[in-house]
């Protein structure tokens, strides 16, 4: 698969966890959940690309403006 993008589900290789990405910025990804965290994009492998419905959900419930 391709580079991780907002809304994708990725596997974080160091932890083995799967994450839903709320934001991707530069060399970093920001998964949903608590505590707020970030990881290197290079450490993540896309396991499922986001579809339009997932992006619309994020736009409504986790707008990018709220994270800055």
N, C-alpha and C positions, 0 to 999 in steps of 0.2 A: 504494500500500500504506500501511500504518499506521506508527505510532511504532515505532522499533526496540525489540525485547525480547530477553531472554536466549535464545540459541540461534538467532536469526535470522542470515541472511547479509546483509551490507550492502555497498554500494559507498561508500567514503570519497571524496567528491568532490574534495578537494584533491590526493590522491595517485592516484586512479583505481583503487586496490586494492580487492579484495573481501575482507571479513573475516567470520569466525564470531565472534559476540559471546558472551563468557563471562559478562559482567556488564553491567548497565545501572543506573546510579545517578545520580539527579538529572539534570544537564545533560550527563553524560558516558557514554561507552560504553568498554568494556574488551575489546579483541579478544584472541583466543587467539594464542599464539606468543611468540617471543622477539625482541627484548627486550620486557619487560613495558611496556605503553603504555596510553594512554587518548587519546580524542579527543572533540571536541564532538559531542553527539548531533545537533545541527542540521546538521553537515557530512556526515551519513550518510543514504543512501537504502536502504530495504529492497528487496532483490532476491529474497529467498526467506524466507518465514515458517518458523519452526521447527515441526516436528510433534512428537507425543508421544514418538516414538522418539529424536529428537535431544535433547529435554529430559531423558529418562531417562539417556541416555549422559552428558550433562553432569553430572547429579546424581551419577552414579557416579564419573566421572573428574575432574571439576572442580567439587567442591561449593563453594557460595558461602562457607561458613565458612572455607575454606582461603585465600580471597583477602583476608580482613580481618585 
